[in-house]
Amino acid sequence: MARVCRRISSEILGARFSNGRRANEGCPFCGSELFGTTRDYQRLHLLETLSPESKYLCISCDREKVADLLSKYRLGLADD
């Protein structure tokens, strides 16, 4: 499911208006915002390096994956 959402969203996110603004920044299935556009994602340093697909996860459709990724990220910081 995440792979399909990521592929479709990457195609949709690639489409831009002439002024440079993205045509659609939400999930193509439910319309919710993608995790990569949230404030939480932008505050987490190195998350894109650790999990490149995390940017394209839907916060509604992929809720469990986002929560798991956040917990793994926070546990990794606690170990350091």
C-alpha positions in Angstrom: 0.0 0.0 0.0 2.8 2.4 0.9 4.6 1.6 -2.3 1.6 2.3 -4.4 0.8 5.5 -2.5 4.4 6.6 -2.8 4.5 6.0 -6.6 1.2 7.7 -7.3 2.0 10.6 -5.0 5.5 11.1 -6.6 3.8 11.4 -10.0 1.2 13.8 -8.7 3.7 15.8 -6.7 5.9 16.2 -9.8 3.1 18.2 -11.4 3.5 21.9 -10.7 1.7 25.0 -11.7 3.5 27.6 -13.8 4.3 29.6 -10.7 6.2 26.7 -9.1 3.6 25.7 -6.6 2.7 22.0 -6.4 -0.5 21.0 -8.0 -1.5 18.5 -5.2 0.4 17.8 -2.0 -2.0 15.3 -0.5 -2.6 11.5 -0.6 -4.2 10.5 -3.9 -6.4 8.1 -2.0 -7.8 10.0 0.9 -6.6 13.6 0.4 -4.8 13.7 3.8 -1.4 15.4 3.9 1.7 13.4 3.3 4.1 12.9 6.2 6.9 14.7 4.4 4.8 17.9 4.5 4.2 17.9 8.2 6.0 19.9 10.8 7.0 16.8 12.7 8.8 15.4 9.6 10.6 18.7 9.0 11.9 18.8 12.6 13.4 15.3 12.5 16.9 15.5 11.2 18.3 12.6 9.1 14.9 10.9 8.9 14.9 11.1 5.1 18.4 9.6 5.0 17.3 6.7 7.3 14.0 6.1 5.5 13.7 7.8 2.1 10.1 6.6 1.5 8.9 8.2 4.8 8.4 11.5 3.0 5.6 9.9 0.8 3.7 8.1 3.6 0.1 9.3 4.1 -0.6 10.2 7.7 -4.0 8.5 7.5 -3.5 5.5 5.2 -0.1 4.7 6.6 -0.7 5.7 10.2 0.9 2.6 11.7 4.0 2.9 9.6 4.4 6.6 10.5 4.0 5.8 14.2 6.5 2.9 14.0 9.0 5.0 12.1 8.7 7.8 14.7 9.2 5.4 17.6 12.3 3.8 15.9 13.7 7.3 15.3 13.2 8.4 18.9 14.6 5.1 20.2 17.7 5.6 18.0 18.2 9.1 19.5 17.8 7.7 23.0 20.6 5.2 22.3 23.1 7.9 21.3 
